Amino acid sequence: MSRKYKFHNKAGLYFVSFATINWIDVFTREMYFNVLAESINYCRKEKGMELYAYCFMPSHVHFIFRSANDEPSELLRDFKRHTSKKKIEVIENNPQESRKEWLLWMFERAGIKNATTSKYQFWQHHNKPIELWSEKVIKQKIDYIHNNPVESGFVTNAVDWKYSSARNFQDDNTILEIDTVGFLG
């Protein structure tokens, strides 16, 4: 079976999840979460990303998004490529990273096993895109995204997780802006 990402409706609204290789908890410091937030902001401004919900967890990411340019696969590919390079760079240059050698070794080890990777592999290849087609399904996925930190035991209330759009739904846009217009478009 192909591991290629399947976005059949290029203009569709999608829920995606993707994880670091071996589900390694990498996003453990604010500077690491900032790499994701900065990349999202860039993609929103320069690549036509519409972001409706998100959650950044220590080892994985969830989004509900749409590509205004009808290029969801390319948008996600570019996001993952950029964040992996930037994240490796930040790890390499972080003198406080106690797991630096181990993390780089794990990413390099995964990269060696992958013929399409130059040196390091940071993200797993699959995104599990699910096209969202009804208001009921959209709400179900938003609830899933927002409750992920609660289910993982990090917080007791979804709005307490700093890197989640649950805060945006409470009019707190301190980490990222999200789109609301055309939500069910």
N, C-alpha and C positions, 0 to 999 in steps of 0.2 A: 504494500500500500504506500502511496506517495505521502511523504511528509510535507509536501508543499502546502502552503496555506491556501485554503479555499474560501474565497469571497465571491460567491456566485452573482450576487446583485451588487454591482460596483457602487451604486448610490444608496445602498441600504444602511440601516443603523445596526451596529454590531456590538455584541458583548464579546470581549476577549480576555483571556487569562494567559499569562506566561510566567515561567519561573526560571530562576538561576539554575545552572547545571547542578545536579545532585541536591537540589533544594537547599543550597547553602544559604544560611542567614548572613546576607551581605549588608543589607540596609539596616545597620545598627547604630549609625552615627548621623547626626543632622546633615553633615556635609555630603553624605552618600544619598540621602533622600533629596537633597537639593539638586543633585545631578538629574534625577528624574523630573523634578518640577521645572527646572530650566529647560530641559529637552521638550517637555510638554508645551511650555510657553513658546518656544521656537517653532514647534510644529503647528501650533495654533496660528501664529503670525505669518509664517513663511510657507507652510505646506498644506494649508487648507484643512487642518484638523478641527473638527467640531467635537468637543468633549462634554459629555452630559453627566457622567458619574465616573468616579475613580476610587481606588484604594491602593496604597502602597504598603505592602507588608514586608517583613524582613527578608523573605525569600521569593516573593512573587508580587505580581501587579495585576489588577483588574481594571478594565475600562469599559465604558459604553461610549462609543464614538462613531463618527461618520466622516468620510472624506469628501469635502466639498468639491474636490477635483476628480471624484469617481476613481480614486486609486488607493483603496484601503490596504491592499497587500503591500504596495510600494511604500506607503506612508508608515506602516508598522515595521517593515523591513528597515527603512531608514532610521526610524526611532530606535529600534533595537541595536542597529549597528553603531549609531552615534553614542548611545548610552553605554554600550559595552566598552567602547574605546575610552570614553571619558572616565568611566568608573574604574577601569584598570589604571589609568593615569593617576587618578586621585588616590587609589590604594598605594601605588608605587611611591607617591610623594607625601604620604601621610606618616610622619615620624611617630605618631601615637598608635598606629595600627599594630597591635600585638600579634595579629594573625597574618601579617603581610606575606611572609614567605610561604606559609601554608596555602593561603588563598591563591596567590599567583601560581603555585605549583599545581593546585587543583584545576585552575583555568587552563594552564598550559597542557596538562595531562589530557583534558577534554579536547583541547585544540588539536593535539597530535592524532587523536582518534578520528578527527573529522577532516576529510580531504578538502573541504571548501573553506577551511579556516586557516589564516596565515600563521598565527601563533597561539592566541588565546581564544577559548570559547567561553563566553560569560552566560548567555541565555540558552535555555533549551530551545529546540527548533520549532516546536508546535505552539500554536496560539489558541487552538480550539475555538475558532470563530463561530459564533451563533448569531444568525440574523434575527433581529427582534421585529416582530410583525404585528404585535397587538399591545394595547395599553396594559393589559393584564401581565403579559410576559415581561414588558419593560419594568413594571413595578416589582415583579418577582426578582429580576436581576439586580435592580437597585437595592432592594432589601438584602439580597445575598451579599452584594459588595459591601454595603454599610455594616452589616452584622459580622463580617469576617473577623475583625479584631475582637469582637465580643466573643464569638465562638472559639477563638484561639486563646481566650483568657487574658488578653492584654488590657482590656478595659471592661467596665460593666455597662457603659452607655456608649453607643456608636459615635456620638458627637465628641466624645473625649479623645478619640484617636485623631491625632494631629494631621495625618496624611490621608484624609478621606473626604470625599465630597459630602458626607453626612453633615459636616460643618457648613458647607455651602447652602445646604437645604435649610439651615438655620441662619442664613444671611451672614455667614462668616467666610469671607473670601481671602483670608490672610495667607494661605498657601498657594492656591490656584484659583483662577476664575474658571467658571464652567459656563457652557452655553445653555440657554433655556428656550430661545425662540425656535420654532420649528421642531420641537421635541418629537412630536409624532408624525411630522411631515410626511 
